[in-house]
Each structure stands twice: as C-alpha cells, then as structure tokens.
Amino acid sequence: MWLPVPELLDIQKRIGVKVKKFRLKKRISQRQFAKEFLIDRSYLNEIEKGKGNPTIGTLHKIATKLHVRISDFI
C-alpha cells in the first residue's frame, strides 16, 4: 500500500485550507460551489480537509471560479 510522504500531506492540507478560505471569502457554500462548478461536493470537502489530491486541472478550475491564481493555494 502506498502512503503519502509527510511533505505531500502538508501541501494537501495547505491547499485545502486556502481553497476553503477563498471560497468563504466569496461567501459561496460548498453545495453552491459544487453545483455551479460541476464538481462533486464530497470531493470538494475532501480537498478542503486536505485529504483530496486534486489534479492541476481541478486546481485551475477552482482557482478560475474563485478569481485567484493556482499559486495562491500554495
């Protein structure tokens, strides 16, 4: 079984915290964001908890919707 290295877990957690911060700043609920953006709400929740491992494409879609740069998540 593959286990992520601690550094990857730290990055995932940091990305999740920032995604949630920017989403809340825009006053968008997870449900609304997921519906408008065609992303599964449970997957968005996993990302925000630092448990999801989003692709660059997913991060780009989220960043575009939130009007931020992908680099703002790091």
Buried (B, 14 or more C-beta within 10 A) or exposed (E): EEEEEEEEBEBBBEBBBBBBBBBEEEEBEBEEBBEEBEBEBEEBBBBBEBEBBBEEEBBEBBBEBBEBEEEBBE
